[in-house]
Amino acid sequence: MRQKTLLSWILASAMASSASGQTPGPKTVPLKVVDVKEAGGQILSYRHLAASTEVQMRGTWLAPKAQVKVKIGSRPGFVELDINRGGISGLQPAYRLGKDFLTYVLWAVSVDGKASNLGEITFEDDKPIPVNLTTPYQTFWLMVTAEPNYAVVDPSAHVVLYSVKQPPKAENAALPIKGDLFYFTHYAVYDTSRGAAVAGIPNQLLQARKAVELASKAGVLAGEGKINPNVKEEAYTHEALNQAKTFLARSEAAYQKDPKDQAVAQFARTSAQSAENARALAMGAVGGLVMRQLENELKEARNEVARLKRAEGAAAKTSTPPPPPPIHRIEAAPAAPAAPEPPPPAAAPALVKQPALWFAVAGWAVAFVLLFRRRSI
């Protein structure tokens, strides 16, 4: 019980010191489940298809006018998704949904809620560009979310489009699968105050800036705390962020030199990718950084408990124990004389105890009487 109390006190002290800024600790981000409670949503299986089929995506309350037509075909080992020109309509630029949103990402979500980033839906002059994508999933539902950059590993909670049921007479219809539309994410907190367009700056550079900004605020990357040498993942996380900052600086320099240079977009996308890797590690979306940090803190707490226990034992040995209290002897009272035992009951006559003998005697008596009468006659 004492060890548990000491451990709780140590952990509470560590949390208090982290809050005061002295020893920044890991900021764990709980995994959140997002339910898409929109009408007509459907999970579909394409593994049996020999040809392509068309799937419709409908806009949510965030984009009620948005629609997408996707041609989906099953191939050996993967499923191909093709959004033709004109297949996307009514989708406004992402910054309208919040200052942190700069693009859209298409996701394939498995039956158990695992979302896989299929690719970015890009815009040209506020018009979405058609894309052709693939996924190893065979059974899934589709959604489009507003995101800060193209490389996110977890979707935001801002779903703008989702796949719906196919019409009854659909050609080469996919197989409908029962289940609710939901997914898991670590990225549920974004600035949703309305943003504005930034004229003249490539969207890729804006994404890289936002990716580095969000990564710098995530988990162990927030603040200027020292890197824990006992957690290798923490060093890798900081290295990924530094790499993202380096490529962002190169993109900014190329933009200052020539805004139309292809190097601007290339360096920016590399920066966004590295920054997103760092953020995912810091927030526990990938890797085991958060778990390693918690294990390290628990190990240190146990060592501290053991040290305090040893110190307590040493102090107990050196201290003089108090004299024992005097022992008072109590004489036992003499035992009362035992009451005399009652005499045992007299033995019953053998004749009573043995009825067979009694009958034998009676029989001999009757025989003797009969013999006497015969002689007398």
N, C-alpha and C positions, 0 to 999 in steps of 0.2 A: 504493500500500500504506500509505503514511504517512497519507494522508487518511482511509482506512478505519479505521485505528487511532484517529485523533483523533476521528472521528465516533462510534465505539463508546465511547470514553472519555467523550465529552460526554453521550451517551444514558444511560450507566451512572450518571454523576453526577446527571443529572436524576432518574433513578429513585431513587437513594439519598436525594436531598434531599426527594423526595416522600414516601419512607418515613419520614423524620425529622420530617415535618410542616412543613417550611419552605416548600415550594412544592408544594401539592397538585396532582397531575396527574389526568388522566382515568382512571377505573376501567372498563376495557373488560370487557364481559360477553360471553363466547362464546355463540354460538347453539347450543342443545342439541337433539338429536333424541330424542324419546320414542317407544318402540315399545310398542304395546298388544298384548301377546301373550296374548290371551284367546281361548277357544274360540268358534268360530262367528261371528266378526266378519265384516262384509260391507260393501263399498262398493256403493252402488246409484245407478242413473241414472233420473231421473223425466221426462226431456224428452219422452218419447213418450206419456206418460199423458194420457188425455182425462178421467179421473175420479180420485178419491182412492184411496189404498191405505193399509193399516195396517202400520206397522213397529214391531217390538218392540225395546226397549232392556233389556239385561241388566246386573245389578250385577257389579262386579269384586270382588276379594278385600277391598277396602276397604268395600264395602257389599253383601255377598253376598245379602241379602234384598231389595234394591231392584229395582224393575221400573217401566218406563214404556211406555205405549202412545201412539204418535204417529200421527195421521192426516195423511198427506202428499199434497198434490195439486199438479200442475203447472199454472201459469197463464202467460199471455203475459208473458214477461220476468222471472218470479220463481217460486219454489216456496213454497207455504204449508204451515206446520206447525201443527197444532192438537192440544194436549194437553187433553183433556176432563176434567171433574171426575171424580175417581177414577182418572184415568189414571196417576197417580204413587202408588206404594205402597212401603213398606219403607225409605224414605229418611229417615235421622236428621239432626238439625241439624248443620251443618257444623263447629261448634266442637269436636265430638267427635274430629275428625281433626287438630286442631292449634290452637294459640293464634292463629295468623295467619288462620285460616279463619272467615268469618262468613256466607257465602252460597254458592249454587251457580250456575253459569253453563252454559247449553246452547250447544254449538259445532257448526258445520258444518265439516267438514274435507275439503278437496279432495284429489284423487288425489296431488298433489305435496306434501302435508303442510302446507298453509296453513290455519290455523284462523281462523274468523270468528265473532266473538261475536254470538250470536243474541238473547240476553237472559237475564235473571236468573230463577231459580226461587225464588220467595219463599215464606215460611212465615207461617202465622197459627195461633198456639197449637200450635206444633210440627207443623202439618199443611201440606204443600205446596199452593200455589194453582195451578190450571190456567192455562195461558198459550196465546196465539195469536201465532205469529211468522212472519216471512218471511225468505227469503234469495235473492239473485240466482244462487247456485250451482244447477246442474242435476244435477251428479254429485258425490256426497259421501257421507261416513259421519258419524254423529252421536255425540257424547259429552257427558257432563256431568262437570265438574270442580269441586272445592272451591276457593273463591277468597276473598281478603280483601275484595273489593268488587265491585260489579256492573259497573264500567266498565273492567276489565282488558282490555288489548289483546292480551296473550299468555296462553295457558292455563298453569296450574300443572301439575306432574307427577302430581297426585293425581286420577286418573280414577276416578269411582265408577260410571259407566254408559256403555255403548257399544251401538251398533246391531248387530243380528245378522241372519242370513239369514232370509228369509221362508219360510214353509212351502210345500211343493211345490204345493199347490192354493190358494194365496192369490189372492184376487179382485183383478183389475187389478194383477198383480204388477209390481214395478219390475224393471229390467234389471240383473242382477248384473254387477259389473265386477271383474276380477281385480286383486289388489294387496294389499299389506300395510297394516295400520292403523298409521300413524305420524304425528307432527306435530312442528313446530319451535317452540321457545320460548326467550325470554330469562329467563323467570321460573321458575327451577328450585329456588331456595333459599328455604324458608319454615321457620318454627318449627313443628315437628310434635308438640311435647309437648302432651299433652291439655289442652284449654281447659275453660272452664266458662261456664255461662249467666250473663248479667248481667241481673238482674231490674230491671224498671222503666225501662230506657233503650231508646229505639227502636233497632232494628237499623240503620236508615239513619245515625244519629248514630255508632254504633259503627264502621260501615264508613268514614265520613268520618275519624274519628280514626285508624283503622288505615291508611287511604290516605295521610294526611299523614305519619304516622310512617314508613312504608316509603319514601315519596318523599324524605324528609329524609335518608335513609341511602343514597340511590342516586347513584352516579357523582359528578359535579361538585357535586351538592347536599349531599354529606356534608361536614361540617366548616364552617369559617368562612373558606374561602379567598376571595381576591378574584376578581371576574369578569374574565375575559380579554376586553379590548375588541376583539381581533382575531377573535373567534368570536361572531357574532351569535346563533347558536342557544343559546349558553350564557346570554346575557342573557334570551332568551325563556324558557328553562327555569326560571331563578330567578324570573322574573315570574309564571309559571304556579304555582309553589309558593307565592309570596306571595299570589296570588289565592285559592288553596285555603285558606290559613290565615285569610284575611279572612272567607270564607264559613263556615268552621268556627267562628270566633268568633261570627258572627251566629247560627248554629244553636245554639251553646251558650247564648247570651243568650236566645234564644227559648225554649229548653228550661227554663231557670231561671225564666222568667216564667210559662210555661204548658206543661207537658210534652205536652199533647194538641194544641198548636197545629200547624196544617198547615205553618207556616213552618219548623218544626224539620226535617221530612223534606225540604222543598224546598231549604233552604240546605245541608243535609247532602249531598244528592245532587250539587248543584253543586260543593261542596267536593271530594267524592270524584272527580268527573270531572276537575276542574282538577289535583288531585294526581296522578291517574293519567296525565294528559297529561305532567306534569313528569317523572314517573318513567320513562315510556316514552322521552322525549327523552334523559334522563340516561343510560339504560342502552343506548341504541342500538336499541331495539325499533322506533322510528319516527324519521324525520328523519336528519340526517347529522352530529349533534353530535360523536360520537366520532371520525368520520373527519376532520372539520374540526380537531379538537384535535390529532390525530396529524399532519395536514398542517402545522399551525402549528408544532408542535414540531420536525418535520423541517426546515422552513424555517429556524428559529432555529439548529438544529444546523449546517446547511450554511453559514449566515452566519458562525458561529463558526469553522468550519473555514477558510473563506476569509480571515477576519481573522488567524488564526494563521499561515496560509500567507504572507500579505503581510508579517507581522511577521518571519517566518523569512527571507524574501527580503531585507528591508531590513537585517537583521542580517548577512546574508552579504555584502552590498555594502560595508558599513562596515568589516568586519574585513579585516586585511592577510593576503593568502595567503602561506603558507610558501614559501621559495625552492625552486626545482626541484632535484632531485638531480643531481650531476655526470654528464656524459655521457662515457663511456670509448670512444675510437675503437678499433676492432679492424681491423688491417691484413689484407687478404685474402692468402692464400697464393698464390704463383705457380702458374699452371696448368701441368700436365704436358704435354710435347710430344705432339702428336697422332701416333698410329701411322700409317705410310705406307699409303696405300690400295693394295690388290692390283691388279696390272695387269689390264686388261680381257681377257677370253678372246679368243683368236684367232678371226678371222672364219671361219666355215665356208665351204668351197668353194662356189662358185656352183652347180656341178653337183649337189652334195648338197642344197643348199637349194632347187634348182629341178628336181624329178624330170621335169617335162615336157620340159625341155631335154635331159635325159639320154636319155629315150626317143627324142627326135628324132634325136640323134646316132647312137644304136644303129640306128635305122631307116635312116638314110642309109648306114651301114656295110654293112648287109645288102643294100641295093639295089646298092651298088657291087660287092659280091662276086658277086651274081647277074649283073650286067652283064658283069663280067670273064669269068665262066665261059662266057657265051653267045658272046662274041667268040673265046674260045679254041677253041670247038667249030667 
